[in-house]
């Protein structure tokens, strides 16, 4: 005989009632704690850093971004996710600046070349 009734029906393991004089009896209120754990490691932006280092390296920002990307990867492999996030954030910021400045230089050079060719 199944004491819970049907098979697969949830059965409470133990019921606890808090009672004090003057209070109505009822089930105790449970407190739950939620812990959010980030299972995804931070990105190290190594490919973007390599691209900035090889193709657009204004003011050595691509080199600095590559160094911070390598540090972020090392910290991630060592298990220090906070350190990895810090270095990855710096690498991302430097990559953005290197990409923007490199793009401005390339676009302005192209415009100057076109103007010089049509000015003749």
MDAnalysis code that builds the backbone (N, CA, C; Angstrom):
import MDAnalysis as mda
import numpy as np

u = mda.Universe.empty(360, n_residues=120, atom_resindex=np.repeat(np.arange(120), 3), trajectory=True)
u.add_TopologyAttr("name", ["N", "CA", "C"] * 120)
u.add_TopologyAttr("resid", np.arange(1, 121))
u.add_TopologyAttr("resname", ["UNK", "UNK", "UNK", "UNK", "UNK", "UNK", "UNK", "UNK", "UNK", "UNK", "UNK", "UNK", "UNK", "UNK", "UNK", "UNK", "UNK", "UNK", "UNK", "UNK", "UNK", "UNK", "UNK", "UNK", "UNK", "UNK", "UNK", "UNK", "UNK", "UNK", "UNK", "UNK", "UNK", "UNK", "UNK", "UNK", "UNK", "UNK", "UNK", "UNK", "UNK", "UNK", "UNK", "UNK", "UNK", "UNK", "UNK", "UNK", "UNK", "UNK", "UNK", "UNK", "UNK", "UNK", "UNK", "UNK", "UNK", "UNK", "UNK", "UNK", "UNK", "UNK", "UNK", "UNK", "UNK", "UNK", "UNK", "UNK", "UNK", "UNK", "UNK", "UNK", "UNK", "UNK", "UNK", "UNK", "UNK", "UNK", "UNK", "UNK", "UNK", "UNK", "UNK", "UNK", "UNK", "UNK", "UNK", "UNK", "UNK", "UNK", "UNK", "UNK", "UNK", "UNK", "UNK", "UNK", "UNK", "UNK", "UNK", "UNK", "UNK", "UNK", "UNK", "UNK", "UNK", "UNK", "UNK", "UNK", "UNK", "UNK", "UNK", "UNK", "UNK", "UNK", "UNK", "UNK", "UNK", "UNK", "UNK", "UNK"])
u.atoms.positions = np.array([
    [0.834, -1.172, 0.000],
    [0.000, 0.000, 0.000],
    [0.882, 1.241, 0.000],
    [0.577, 2.183, -0.849],
    [1.337, 3.418, -0.964],
    [0.740, 4.454, -0.007],
    [1.487, 4.916, 1.019],
    [0.910, 5.834, 2.000],
    [0.580, 7.200, 1.409],
    [1.196, 7.603, 0.320],
    [0.935, 8.927, -0.242],
    [-0.238, 8.925, -1.186],
    [-0.821, 7.808, -1.424],
    [-1.927, 7.759, -2.375],
    [-1.417, 7.228, -3.699],
    [-1.431, 8.025, -4.687],
    [-0.987, 7.621, -6.013],
    [0.532, 7.719, -6.120],
    [1.091, 6.886, -6.962],
    [2.529, 6.892, -7.194],
    [2.907, 8.163, -7.948],
    [3.935, 8.852, -7.524],
    [4.386, 10.067, -8.177],
    [3.807, 11.329, -7.566],
    [2.951, 11.179, -6.579],
    [2.353, 12.330, -5.919],
    [3.342, 12.852, -4.875],
    [3.568, 14.177, -4.823],
    [4.534, 14.697, -3.856],
    [4.072, 14.498, -2.415],
    [5.008, 14.148, -1.580],
    [4.712, 13.905, -0.179],
    [5.567, 14.849, 0.652],
    [4.967, 15.646, 1.545],
    [5.796, 16.495, 2.411],
    [6.562, 15.622, 3.389],
    [7.856, 15.922, 3.553],
    [8.677, 15.109, 4.435],
    [8.328, 15.346, 5.902],
    [8.172, 16.613, 6.248],
    [7.865, 16.906, 7.635],
    [7.166, 18.257, 7.661],
    [6.101, 18.348, 8.431],
    [5.419, 19.616, 8.584],
    [5.765, 20.167, 9.946],
    [6.053, 21.459, 9.961],
    [6.415, 22.102, 11.213],
    [5.409, 23.214, 11.464],
    [4.877, 23.233, 12.648],
    [3.923, 24.268, 13.009],
    [4.509, 25.089, 14.139],
    [4.491, 26.400, 13.945],
    [4.909, 27.291, 15.023],
    [3.656, 27.723, 15.773],
    [3.718, 27.587, 17.063],
    [2.579, 27.972, 17.855],
    [3.050, 28.715, 19.070],
    [2.393, 29.796, 19.310],
    [2.621, 30.528, 20.552],
    [1.257, 30.959, 21.062],
    [1.138, 31.187, 22.385],
    [-0.181, 31.535, 22.941],
    [-0.743, 32.801, 22.286],
    [-1.982, 32.749, 21.920],
    [-2.644, 33.897, 21.325],
    [-2.515, 33.955, 19.812],
    [-1.731, 33.086, 19.216],
    [-1.531, 33.072, 17.766],
    [-2.288, 31.889, 17.172],
    [-2.901, 32.077, 16.020],
    [-3.555, 30.928, 15.386],
    [-2.515, 29.949, 14.870],
    [-2.878, 28.688, 14.908],
    [-1.951, 27.663, 14.426],
    [-1.958, 27.637, 12.911],
    [-0.806, 27.410, 12.361],
    [-0.691, 27.323, 10.912],
    [0.720, 26.899, 10.535],
    [0.942, 26.623, 9.282],
    [2.272, 26.210, 8.868],
    [3.278, 27.341, 9.034],
    [4.500, 26.965, 9.333],
    [5.572, 27.946, 9.485],
    [5.915, 28.551, 8.129],
    [6.315, 29.807, 8.145],
    [6.686, 30.500, 6.913],
    [8.142, 30.165, 6.596],
    [8.381, 29.694, 5.388],
    [9.743, 29.355, 4.988],
    [10.443, 30.550, 4.361],
    [11.702, 30.660, 4.609],
    [12.501, 31.715, 4.004],
    [13.419, 31.080, 2.975],
    [13.458, 31.688, 1.818],
    [14.278, 31.169, 0.739],
    [15.341, 32.184, 0.372],
    [16.510, 31.699, 0.103],
    [17.609, 32.547, -0.342],
    [17.979, 32.144, -1.756],
    [18.047, 33.135, -2.628],
    [18.412, 32.874, -4.010],
    [19.836, 33.344, -4.235],
    [20.633, 32.502, -4.813],
    [22.020, 32.829, -5.102],
    [22.223, 32.726, -6.603],
    [22.565, 33.857, -7.222],
    [22.808, 33.869, -8.656],
    [24.294, 33.668, -8.915],
    [24.616, 32.605, -9.591],
    [25.999, 32.304, -9.917],
    [26.157, 32.400, -11.421],
    [27.070, 33.240, -11.835],
    [27.319, 33.391, -13.265],
    [28.202, 32.235, -13.719],
    [27.640, 31.367, -14.545],
    [28.400, 30.204, -14.984],
    [29.217, 30.499, -16.237],
    [28.930, 31.614, -16.878],
    [29.648, 31.952, -18.102],
    [30.872, 32.796, -17.754],
    [32.063, 32.342, -18.115],
    [33.256, 33.136, -17.826],
    [33.300, 34.383, -18.702],
    [33.996, 35.421, -18.265],
    [34.049, 36.651, -19.061],
    [34.821, 36.447, -20.360],
    [34.437, 37.188, -21.383],
    [35.137, 37.118, -22.661],
    [36.452, 37.874, -22.548],
    [37.474, 37.385, -23.226],
    [38.773, 38.051, -23.137],
    [39.083, 38.921, -24.354],
    [38.285, 38.881, -25.406],
    [38.404, 39.724, -26.602],
    [39.772, 39.572, -27.278],
    [40.337, 38.381, -27.275],
    [41.675, 38.169, -27.813],
    [41.714, 38.337, -29.332],
    [40.686, 37.898, -30.046],
    [40.673, 38.015, -31.508],
    [40.591, 39.479, -31.916],
    [39.724, 40.233, -31.259],
    [39.594, 41.651, -31.543],
    [40.898, 42.378, -31.237],
    [41.561, 42.000, -30.151],
    [42.832, 42.618, -29.785],
    [43.915, 42.309, -30.816],
    [43.937, 41.078, -31.304],
    [44.910, 40.733, -32.351],
    [44.661, 41.541, -33.623],
    [43.395, 41.686, -33.991],
    [43.051, 42.481, -35.166],
    [43.505, 43.928, -34.992],
    [43.212, 44.517, -33.833],
    [43.624, 45.902, -33.580],
    [45.136, 46.036, -33.548],
    [45.812, 45.031, -33.030],
    [47.273, 45.088, -32.966],
    [47.893, 45.001, -34.354],
    [47.367, 44.132, -35.212],
    [47.960, 43.919, -36.529],
    [47.538, 45.003, -37.521],
    [46.250, 45.344, -37.558],
    [45.749, 46.212, -38.620],
    [45.596, 47.672, -38.220],
    [45.235, 47.960, -37.024],
    [45.113, 49.360, -36.604],
    [45.673, 49.478, -35.196],
    [46.859, 50.017, -35.107],
    [47.544, 50.111, -33.831],
    [47.904, 51.566, -33.539],
    [46.898, 52.475, -33.489],
    [47.241, 53.875, -33.230],
    [47.636, 54.071, -31.772],
    [48.729, 54.770, -31.580],
    [49.229, 55.090, -30.244],
    [49.451, 53.831, -29.401],
    [49.734, 52.720, -30.036],
    [49.981, 51.419, -29.387],
    [48.799, 50.938, -28.552],
    [47.591, 51.387, -28.895],
    [46.400, 50.928, -28.166],
    [46.118, 49.461, -28.450],
    [46.423, 49.017, -29.665],
    [46.219, 47.606, -30.005],
    [47.124, 46.706, -29.187],
    [48.369, 47.144, -28.969],
    [49.301, 46.368, -28.156],
    [48.832, 46.304, -26.710],
    [48.392, 47.446, -26.176],
    [47.898, 47.464, -24.790],
    [46.662, 46.576, -24.649],
    [45.782, 46.619, -25.643],
    [44.579, 45.774, -25.595],
    [44.960, 44.300, -25.642],
    [45.952, 43.959, -26.452],
    [46.404, 42.572, -26.533],
    [46.986, 42.101, -25.201],
    [47.736, 42.961, -24.557],
    [48.317, 42.608, -23.249],
    [47.212, 42.370, -22.219],
    [46.227, 43.262, -22.177],
    [45.128, 43.086, -21.221],
    [44.286, 41.860, -21.550],
    [44.152, 41.542, -22.834],
    [43.404, 40.330, -23.211],
    [44.121, 39.073, -22.737],
    [45.429, 39.064, -22.868],
    [46.212, 37.913, -22.402],
    [46.132, 37.793, -20.880],
    [46.192, 38.935, -20.199],
    [46.050, 38.909, -18.736],
    [44.668, 38.398, -18.328],
    [43.627, 38.797, -19.059],
    [42.272, 38.329, -18.751],
    [42.170, 36.826, -18.942],
    [42.786, 36.316, -20.003],
    [42.760, 34.871, -20.242],
    [43.518, 34.132, -19.142],
    [44.658, 34.667, -18.724],
    [45.424, 34.033, -17.650],
    [44.645, 34.020, -16.336],
    [43.992, 35.118, -16.013],
    [43.205, 35.197, -14.778],
    [42.035, 34.224, -14.830],
    [41.414, 34.087, -16.001],
    [40.293, 33.155, -16.136],
    [40.765, 31.724, -15.941],
    [41.915, 31.385, -16.503],
    [42.448, 30.029, -16.348],
    [42.854, 29.748, -14.905],
    [43.258, 30.790, -14.176],
    [43.648, 30.628, -12.775],
    [42.437, 30.557, -11.850],
    [41.244, 30.886, -12.380],
    [40.032, 30.811, -11.576],
    [39.621, 32.130, -10.946],
    [40.350, 33.208, -11.222],
    [40.034, 34.520, -10.673],
    [39.117, 35.247, -11.649],
    [37.802, 35.030, -11.526],
    [36.857, 35.611, -12.477],
    [36.715, 37.120, -12.320],
    [36.861, 37.636, -11.107],
    [36.788, 39.089, -10.925],
    [37.966, 39.784, -11.598],
    [39.159, 39.236, -11.440],
    [40.333, 39.786, -12.116],
    [40.209, 39.672, -13.622],
    [39.650, 38.562, -14.088],
    [39.459, 38.371, -15.524],
    [38.464, 39.388, -16.077],
    [37.393, 39.660, -15.333],
    [36.423, 40.674, -15.774],
    [37.062, 42.054, -15.836],
    [37.907, 42.371, -14.862],
    [38.578, 43.672, -14.831],
    [39.489, 43.848, -16.049],
    [40.329, 42.867, -16.304],
    [41.247, 42.961, -17.454],
    [40.488, 42.904, -18.779],
    [39.426, 42.118, -18.851],
    [38.636, 42.038, -20.085],
    [37.936, 43.365, -20.364],
    [37.478, 44.032, -19.321],
    [36.847, 45.339, -19.487],
    [37.843, 46.365, -20.020],
    [39.050, 46.347, -19.482],
    [40.091, 47.264, -19.977],
    [40.445, 46.954, -21.423],
    [40.561, 45.671, -21.755],
    [40.881, 45.279, -23.130],
    [39.780, 45.718, -24.083],
    [38.527, 45.560, -23.665],
    [37.403, 45.972, -24.515],
    [37.423, 47.476, -24.764],
    [37.663, 48.256, -23.720],
    [37.716, 49.715, -23.844],
    [38.851, 50.136, -24.784],
    [40.013, 49.539, -24.616],
    [41.145, 49.873, -25.482],
    [40.883, 49.442, -26.922],
    [40.226, 48.306, -27.111],
    [39.876, 47.860, -28.459],
    [38.902, 48.821, -29.130],
    [37.949, 49.321, -28.370],
    [37.000, 50.290, -28.927],
    [37.735, 51.544, -29.378],
    [38.600, 52.063, -28.521],
    [39.348, 53.269, -28.878],
    [40.268, 53.026, -30.071],
    [40.937, 51.890, -30.100],
    [41.827, 51.586, -31.223],
    [41.043, 51.445, -32.522],
    [39.868, 50.824, -32.464],
    [39.045, 50.664, -33.662],
    [38.524, 52.007, -34.160],
    [38.051, 52.848, -33.247],
    [37.517, 54.157, -33.642],
    [38.617, 55.038, -34.223],
    [39.742, 55.148, -33.541],
    [40.827, 56.004, -34.024],
    [41.403, 55.456, -35.324],
    [41.592, 54.142, -35.411],
    [42.096, 53.543, -36.655],
    [41.135, 53.752, -37.814],
    [39.836, 53.650, -37.563],
    [38.842, 53.871, -38.623],
    [38.855, 55.321, -39.086],
    [38.961, 56.241, -38.144],
    [39.024, 57.661, -38.507],
    [40.258, 57.941, -39.359],
    [41.391, 57.366, -38.994],
    [42.625, 57.568, -39.770],
    [42.478, 56.991, -41.176],
    [41.936, 55.797, -41.302],
    [41.788, 55.155, -42.618],
    [40.788, 55.919, -43.490],
    [39.654, 56.304, -42.917],
    [38.645, 57.034, -43.694],
    [39.156, 58.403, -44.123],
    [39.814, 59.119, -43.209],
    [40.341, 60.443, -43.583],
    [41.458, 60.323, -44.617],
    [42.297, 59.292, -44.542],
    [43.333, 59.080, -45.555],
    [42.705, 58.805, -46.914],
    [41.668, 57.989, -46.931],
    [40.983, 57.692, -48.190],
    [40.365, 58.959, -48.781],
    [39.755, 59.787, -47.958],
    [39.152, 61.032, -48.436],
    [40.214, 61.968, -48.989],
    [41.361, 62.100, -48.313],
    [42.428, 62.972, -48.782],
    [43.008, 62.488, -50.111],
    [43.117, 61.165, -50.282],
    [43.632, 60.611, -51.536],
    [42.655, 60.885, -52.671],
    [41.365, 60.704, -52.430],
    [40.360, 60.964, -53.462],
    [40.348, 62.439, -53.815],
    [40.427, 63.321, -52.845],
    [40.459, 64.764, -53.108],
    [41.707, 65.142, -53.899],
    [42.848, 64.547, -53.557],
    [44.102, 64.854, -54.253],
    [44.054, 64.370, -55.700],
    [43.423, 63.225, -55.951],
    [43.339, 62.714, -57.332],
    [42.394, 63.547, -58.199],
    [41.309, 64.012, -57.640],
    [40.354, 64.798, -58.415],
    [40.712, 66.274, -58.485],
    [41.646, 66.725, -57.691],
    [42.067, 68.130, -57.707],
    [42.956, 68.433, -58.894],
    [43.505, 67.449, -59.564],
    [44.413, 67.681, -60.696],
    [43.708, 68.149, -61.887],
])
